[in-house]
């Protein structure tokens, strides 16, 4: 390619990236601005700056949406569910990558098939199971389903990564007397770190924003998460949009911070198993 063609390609690529950034950032900026508007200001000037910056929206959102309760609940549920599903996915992926191919492929497809099952299809048996176990209305009623529903994506991403890991490392550890648990914890898991970060981010975003399961099984106020708490501002005849957007800003901030801190690991995890050496 000529120098002019290379320069044109760079300009097009940077223009495309700039356009993608604008598409992503504009809704975020609008969300932050709308969180400071009153209800009349929201309807009279929906796309402009507020005529009066209503800082009280965040105070009211914290109190009326019970963010002081729902935010810790969301953090606990998401953190425990992400750790549990990621760890179990790594175990399953390591086992599938070290077994004979016919059996491993069948089990792998069985795991991946879980991604095709909609949550609405399992909510009734889940409701009955949690009520039978006495977990209904507790945080465990959210953690256990989230761990199970996070396994298919984790196995999908981590199995190709585990398959690329050299078996000589684990064989050498076995010769030195290491047990399988020690091999997995001290050798396999550190090598799968980029993939683990990718699984944690993808599952974490879904678990943090998930609304349907908490709406059904977390009916007690002390076990509700942020998506359910935000709905309190949406009424049949009127909606406190400023409070809704203020709550969404508070709910979005931890996700944005986590993504910014783990961007490099996220990209590395998605590409780690793409090429086999």
C-alpha positions as CSV (number, residue, x, y, z in Angstrom):
1,X,0.0,0.0,0.0
2,X,1.1,3.5,-0.7
3,X,1.7,6.1,2.0
4,X,-1.4,8.0,1.0
5,X,-3.5,4.8,1.2
6,X,-2.1,4.0,4.6
7,X,-2.9,7.5,5.8
8,X,-6.4,7.3,4.5
9,X,-6.9,4.0,6.2
10,X,-5.7,5.5,9.5
11,X,-8.0,8.5,9.1
12,X,-10.9,6.2,8.4
13,X,-10.1,4.0,11.4
14,X,-9.7,6.9,13.8
15,X,-12.9,8.5,12.5
16,X,-14.8,5.3,13.1
17,X,-13.4,5.0,16.6
18,X,-14.3,8.7,17.3
19,X,-17.8,8.1,16.0
20,X,-18.2,5.0,18.3
21,X,-17.0,7.0,21.3
22,X,-19.6,9.7,20.6
23,X,-22.3,7.1,20.3
24,X,-21.3,5.7,23.7
25,X,-20.6,9.0,25.5
26,X,-23.7,11.0,24.4
27,X,-26.2,8.9,26.4
28,X,-23.9,8.9,29.5
29,X,-23.6,12.7,29.4
30,X,-27.4,13.1,28.8
31,X,-28.0,10.7,31.8
32,X,-25.8,12.8,34.1
33,X,-27.4,16.1,33.0
34,X,-31.0,14.7,33.3
35,X,-30.2,13.6,36.9
36,X,-30.1,17.3,37.9
37,X,-33.4,18.3,36.4
38,X,-36.8,18.8,38.0
39,X,-39.9,17.1,36.5
40,X,-41.2,20.3,34.8
41,X,-37.8,21.2,33.5
42,X,-37.4,17.7,32.1
43,X,-40.5,18.1,29.9
44,X,-40.1,21.7,28.9
45,X,-36.4,21.4,28.0
46,X,-35.7,17.6,27.7
47,X,-32.4,17.9,25.8
48,X,-30.9,21.1,27.2
49,X,-29.1,22.0,30.4
50,X,-31.2,22.4,33.5
51,X,-32.6,25.8,34.3
52,X,-31.9,25.0,37.9
53,X,-29.5,22.3,39.0
54,X,-31.5,20.1,41.5
55,X,-28.8,18.6,43.6
56,X,-31.5,17.3,45.9
57,X,-32.3,14.6,43.4
58,X,-29.4,12.5,44.7
59,X,-30.4,12.9,48.3
60,X,-34.0,12.0,47.5
61,X,-32.9,9.1,45.4
62,X,-30.7,7.8,48.2
63,X,-33.5,7.9,50.7
64,X,-36.7,7.1,48.7
65,X,-35.1,4.4,46.4
66,X,-33.4,3.0,49.5
67,X,-30.0,3.1,47.8
68,X,-28.4,2.8,51.2
69,X,-29.9,-0.8,51.3
70,X,-30.1,-1.8,47.6
71,X,-26.5,-0.6,46.7
72,X,-24.8,-2.9,49.3
73,X,-27.2,-5.7,48.3
74,X,-26.2,-5.3,44.7
75,X,-22.5,-5.2,45.6
76,X,-22.7,-8.3,47.8
77,X,-24.8,-10.3,45.3
78,X,-22.7,-9.3,42.3
79,X,-19.4,-9.9,44.0
80,X,-20.2,-13.3,45.5
81,X,-22.0,-14.5,42.3
82,X,-19.1,-13.3,40.1
83,X,-16.5,-15.0,42.2
84,X,-18.5,-18.2,42.5
85,X,-19.4,-18.5,38.8
86,X,-15.9,-17.5,37.6
87,X,-14.2,-20.1,39.9
88,X,-16.6,-22.9,38.9
89,X,-16.3,-22.0,35.3
90,X,-12.5,-22.2,35.5
91,X,-12.8,-25.6,37.1
92,X,-15.1,-26.8,34.4
93,X,-13.0,-25.3,31.6
94,X,-9.8,-26.9,33.0
95,X,-11.5,-30.3,33.3
96,X,-13.0,-30.1,29.8
97,X,-9.7,-29.1,28.3
98,X,-7.9,-32.2,29.8
99,X,-10.4,-34.9,28.9
100,X,-10.9,-37.1,25.8
101,X,-12.4,-35.0,23.1
102,X,-15.8,-36.8,22.4
103,X,-16.9,-36.6,26.1
104,X,-15.5,-33.2,26.5
105,X,-17.2,-31.8,23.5
106,X,-20.6,-33.2,24.6
107,X,-20.2,-31.7,28.1
108,X,-19.0,-28.4,26.5
109,X,-22.1,-28.2,24.3
110,X,-24.3,-29.0,27.3
111,X,-22.8,-26.1,29.2
112,X,-23.1,-23.8,26.2
113,X,-26.7,-24.9,25.7
114,X,-27.6,-23.1,29.0
115,X,-27.1,-19.8,27.2
116,X,-30.2,-20.6,25.0
117,X,-32.5,-21.0,28.0
118,X,-34.4,-17.8,28.8
119,X,-34.7,-16.8,32.4
120,X,-38.4,-16.5,32.1
121,X,-38.6,-20.3,31.4
122,X,-36.9,-21.3,34.6
123,X,-38.5,-18.7,37.0
124,X,-41.4,-21.0,38.1
125,X,-39.2,-24.0,39.0
126,X,-36.7,-21.6,40.6
127,X,-39.5,-20.0,42.6
128,X,-40.6,-23.5,43.9
129,X,-37.1,-24.6,44.6
130,X,-36.1,-21.5,46.6
131,X,-39.3,-21.7,48.6
132,X,-38.7,-25.3,49.4
133,X,-35.1,-24.6,50.5
134,X,-36.3,-21.7,52.7
135,X,-34.2,-19.2,50.8
136,X,-37.0,-17.2,49.3
137,X,-36.7,-13.5,50.0
138,X,-33.0,-13.7,50.9
139,X,-29.8,-12.7,49.1
140,X,-29.0,-16.4,48.6
141,X,-32.1,-16.6,46.4
142,X,-30.2,-14.3,44.0
143,X,-26.7,-15.5,44.4
144,X,-27.3,-19.2,43.7
145,X,-29.3,-18.6,40.4
146,X,-26.7,-16.1,39.2
147,X,-23.8,-18.5,39.8
148,X,-25.6,-21.2,37.8
149,X,-26.7,-18.8,35.0
150,X,-23.1,-17.4,34.8
151,X,-21.5,-20.8,34.1
152,X,-22.3,-21.1,30.4
153,X,-20.6,-17.8,29.4
154,X,-17.7,-18.6,31.7
155,X,-17.2,-22.1,30.2
156,X,-17.5,-20.7,26.7
157,X,-14.7,-18.2,27.2
158,X,-12.4,-20.1,29.5
159,X,-12.3,-23.6,27.8
160,X,-10.4,-22.4,24.7
161,X,-8.0,-20.5,27.0
162,X,-7.4,-23.6,29.2
163,X,-6.8,-25.7,26.1
164,X,-3.9,-23.5,25.1
165,X,-2.1,-23.9,28.4
166,X,0.9,-26.2,28.1
167,X,0.4,-29.6,29.8
168,X,4.1,-29.8,30.6
169,X,3.6,-27.4,33.5
170,X,1.0,-29.5,35.2
171,X,2.9,-32.7,34.4
172,X,6.0,-31.3,36.0
173,X,4.0,-30.3,39.1
174,X,2.6,-33.8,39.4
175,X,6.1,-35.3,39.2
176,X,7.1,-33.0,42.1
177,X,4.2,-34.4,44.1
178,X,1.7,-31.6,43.7
179,X,-2.0,-32.6,44.0
180,X,-4.6,-31.6,41.4
181,X,-6.1,-28.8,43.6
182,X,-2.6,-27.2,44.1
183,X,-1.9,-27.5,40.4
184,X,-5.2,-25.8,39.6
185,X,-4.9,-23.1,42.2
186,X,-1.3,-22.2,41.9
187,X,-0.5,-22.9,38.2
188,X,-3.7,-23.0,36.1
189,X,-5.6,-20.1,37.6
190,X,-2.8,-17.5,37.4
191,X,-2.3,-18.4,33.7
192,X,-6.0,-17.9,33.1
193,X,-6.1,-14.5,34.7
194,X,-7.0,-12.5,31.6
195,X,-9.9,-14.8,30.7
196,X,-11.1,-14.7,34.3
197,X,-11.2,-10.9,34.2
198,X,-13.2,-11.0,30.9
199,X,-15.7,-13.5,32.4
200,X,-16.0,-11.4,35.6
201,X,-16.7,-8.2,33.7
202,X,-19.3,-9.7,31.3
203,X,-21.1,-11.7,34.0
204,X,-20.8,-8.8,36.5
205,X,-22.5,-6.3,34.2
206,X,-25.4,-8.7,33.6
207,X,-25.8,-9.6,37.3
208,X,-25.6,-6.0,38.4
209,X,-28.3,-4.9,35.9
210,X,-30.5,-8.0,36.1
211,X,-34.1,-7.0,37.0
212,X,-36.4,-10.0,36.5
213,X,-35.1,-12.4,39.0
214,X,-34.8,-9.9,41.9
215,X,-38.3,-8.7,41.1
216,X,-39.7,-12.2,41.6
217,X,-37.7,-13.7,44.4
218,X,-36.4,-10.7,46.3
219,X,-39.7,-9.3,47.4
220,X,-38.5,-8.2,50.9
221,X,-37.1,-4.6,51.0
222,X,-33.9,-5.8,52.8
223,X,-33.0,-8.2,49.9
224,X,-33.8,-6.0,46.9
225,X,-31.2,-4.8,44.5
226,X,-30.8,-1.4,42.7
227,X,-32.7,-2.2,39.5
228,X,-35.8,-3.1,41.6
229,X,-35.3,0.0,43.8
230,X,-35.2,2.4,40.9
231,X,-38.6,1.2,39.7
232,X,-40.1,2.9,42.8
233,X,-39.9,6.2,41.0
234,X,-41.8,5.0,37.9
235,X,-45.6,5.4,38.5
236,X,-48.7,4.9,36.4
237,X,-49.6,8.6,36.2
238,X,-46.3,10.4,36.9
239,X,-42.7,9.5,37.0
240,X,-39.9,11.3,38.9
241,X,-37.4,11.3,36.0
242,X,-34.8,13.3,37.7
243,X,-34.7,10.8,40.6
244,X,-34.7,7.9,38.1
245,X,-31.7,9.3,36.3
246,X,-29.9,10.1,39.6
247,X,-30.4,6.5,40.7
248,X,-29.1,5.2,37.4
249,X,-26.0,7.4,37.7
250,X,-25.3,5.9,41.1
251,X,-25.9,2.4,39.7
252,X,-23.7,2.9,36.7
253,X,-20.7,4.5,38.4
254,X,-19.4,1.2,39.9
255,X,-19.6,-0.6,36.5
256,X,-17.8,2.2,34.7
257,X,-15.0,2.3,37.4
258,X,-14.6,-1.5,37.3
259,X,-14.4,-1.5,33.5
260,X,-11.8,1.3,33.4
261,X,-9.7,-0.6,35.9
262,X,-9.9,-3.9,34.1
263,X,-10.0,-2.9,30.4
264,X,-6.6,-4.3,29.6
265,X,-7.4,-7.7,31.2
266,X,-10.8,-7.7,29.5
267,X,-9.4,-7.3,26.0
268,X,-6.6,-9.8,26.7
269,X,-9.1,-12.3,28.0
270,X,-11.3,-12.1,24.9
271,X,-8.3,-12.7,22.6
272,X,-6.3,-15.2,24.8
273,X,-8.0,-18.3,23.4
274,X,-8.4,-17.1,19.8
275,X,-5.1,-18.5,18.5
276,X,-3.6,-21.8,19.5
277,X,0.1,-22.2,19.5
